[in-house]
Amino acid sequence: MTVDQPKYKTSDEVDFVIVGSGAAGGILAKELSTNGFRVVVLEQGPYLTEADFTHNEIEILGQDKLTNHPKLQPTTVRKTPDEKAKPQRALVYGRCVGGTSVHFTANFWRFHEIDFIERSKVGAIAGATLVDWPITYADLEPYYTKVEWEIGVSGQASASPFDPPRSKPYPMPPLPVKSSGVLFERAARKLGWHPFPAPMAILSQPRPGRSACVQCGFCLSFGCEVGAKSSSLVAAIRVAERTGRCEIRPNSYVHRIEVNEAGRATGAVYFDEKRNIHLQKAKAVVVCANGAETPRLLLLSANKQFPNGLANSSGLVGKNLMFNSGGTVTGVYEHPLNDYKGYCVSRVLHDFYELDHAKVGFYGGGGLDARYDFTPISFAFGGIPPETPRWGKDFKATLAHNFTRTMEIFCHGTSLPVENNSFSLDPDLKDAWGLAALRLTYKDHPDDLKLDNWLFQRAHEIHEAAGAVKKWGFPAQEQQFGVHLLGTCRMGIDPKTSVINADHRTHDVKNLFLCDGSSLVTSGRGQPTMTIMALAFRAGERITALAKRGEIGA
Amino acid sequence: MDSSLSRRRFLLHGATGLSAVWISTHWSALLAAADHAHSAAQSTASPKFEFFNPEDAREIEAITARIIPSDETPGAREAGVVYFIDRGLATFAVDDQKTYREGLPELQERVAEMFSGVSKFSALSPGLQDEFLHSFDEQPQDRQRRFRARPGAQNFFETVRQHTIVGFLIDPDYGANRDGAGWKVIGREREHMFRPPFGYYDKDYPGWESAAKLAENK
């Protein structure tokens, strides 16, 4: 906490209680509080700041210091609804103030026009529930620009011929290129493609109170010690706090939305750190808990009036989950790249963003990036060729030779919405607070796997053209684990086929709003955070307008 | 094929795979162990073991020294990995205590089975130690085993293997990895701030130009 915050009593009916402080919750906290509203943000995780962030691999990758904890918050997994789900880790999300935007890679692609109107363009896809968004790229463009300028995004406008139109350039130049980026750029051009400097939510120039990136090399999975990564923690929440109207209340685990007899939300019920239960009263509730926890909270809030869960008259809460398809092809080069230095991704390719459905024989599209996201320990366990001996002289020699000479090409792609793919409540397993655990049901649409394999071939070609001494990857396989948690309370016009409207208001409860990955109608091509933040800026404006017209209060 | 390898990259490091699960279960032991190995490394006196007796410590150290051997560059021995493991077992990791307590004698039984008259792993020459440890290599089910199956010893060796890698490669600022030995071996500079050029391929990069612009200039 950098400034004195107000301390609202739980009995004090504030204007908005926001559940979750991540990419969407942090932005909404800023927007609503700067618009004059009294806001309480309930965040289940701790309030950590730059001084708390470390490069300690054990603490971060092992202790889950910044993320949901598999022991306290166990999950179950199955492929289809007729199976009994088995306990297994199903997801990772940020569990701290700032949420996943604290530890993410910070790849910051806008969605393109196609992402909003794909159903109209490609038609129905068997086995999928692909639909158009109720808004278009043009509707969201001003908010993408707002995100870039307000939180700080580095990049090169118009560097990709496939970029959608933009109203303003980036506020700062791209970060310096890495050796992986140079290899990728030269090879992709040789192949006739159009690589470009990666747009990243990482500062290439300092901003007040925040350093430019110092290229420490502990980026993905880690919190930024110098405030260069443009998380909602450093880029939005501090602004919200400075209004004097916004209270960030960490260690507050919301498990029910309270509803009155008139069917309106009256506040959020949560456990504090000592597991005492409180009800924070509010005139309206905004849930930004992510694409898994938001539907879970609605389902946990079931009551006599809403027996299938809150805002679930469509039956679609938790359904149409999309993870984004993807995977990597790894290459080893003759000379040291030293890619362990610095941020992860410096070059991206969007030539395959929109594939010709008829020509390739499957739906979808994607983007490729050149990256290195290993730390020393994770490299030893996951970065060396699969046939390397597991111990001994050759194991050591491979680590010694490859650590500085390796790069990856990550293929990011679409996931089709499939109604059975979902987060729901497990009927048996409970979390450490005695609440029903999340149950994942997921089986990739066959087109998603075809797309993966197609993109992997392109990644192999780039490594080949770049002169990789060695390269390897694995065929696509069904996912049973996600970090992009999308589509589970989709936006739409028809209350029968969607959970929220284009204002992020639930169709069923007039003063309940949802905004996070769950709002997305399609998956995009693998980088959802930029769009989640843009939606949050837009939602802030829509909700403010509704409130000012007196259309929200209970 | 390790199925976890083809999943979304973030997860692999953070959340899937045997190793990550192990680290996840035992993080606090690892942290404590790192501190211990660090102070052992700082101390001029002979460090004391907390879980192992001196004989067992010799055995464990000998195993770690085959997993990451010392050659022209330092190995697990120079990085003080055995102290990292000792501390972990002494402070936490009750389950792993059992693995070590039961696994080491089983492993020694197999030593005796393979090399008559020898009862200690550390008594073998490095060449024979390697030959011995290869008996744990995964073999297809249909091939006839040369030795009695000893799942305890098998699991024990895998556990030591993972402990050794973690103790060798963790950030020396957080203890263990004595003198940054592991980082020297893999070529990671011990800094937390870098400037371009980073490596061989970006050192002569002329700066970004679009393909169209490049074509124009030609």
Interface residues (C-beta under 8 A of the other chain):
Chain A: T54 H55 N56 E57 I58 E59 I60 L61 G62 Q63 D64 T67 P70 R89 V92 T105 Q156 A159 P161 P174 P176 V177 K178 S179 S180 G181 V182 L183 R189 H194 F196 P197 V214 Q215 C216 G217 F218 L220 S221 F323 N324 G326 G327 T328 Y333 H335 P336 L337 N338 D339 Y340 K341 G342 R371 D373 F374 T375 P376 I377 S378 F379 A380 F381 G382 P386 R390 W391 G392 K393 F395 K396 L399 A400 F403 T404 E408 F410 G473 F474 P475 A476 Q477 Q479 F481 G482 V483 H484
Chain B: M1 D2 S3 S4 L5 S6 R7 R8 R9 F10 L11 L12 H13 G14 A15 T16 G17 S19 A20 I23 S24 H26 W27 S28 L30 L31 A34 R66 I67 I68 P69 D71 T73 G75 D130 L133 R161 T164 I165 V166 L169 I170 D171 D173 Y174 G182 W183 V185 I186 G187 R188 E189 H192 M193 F194 R195 P196 P197 F198 G199 Y200 Y201 D202 Y205 W208 S210 A211 A212
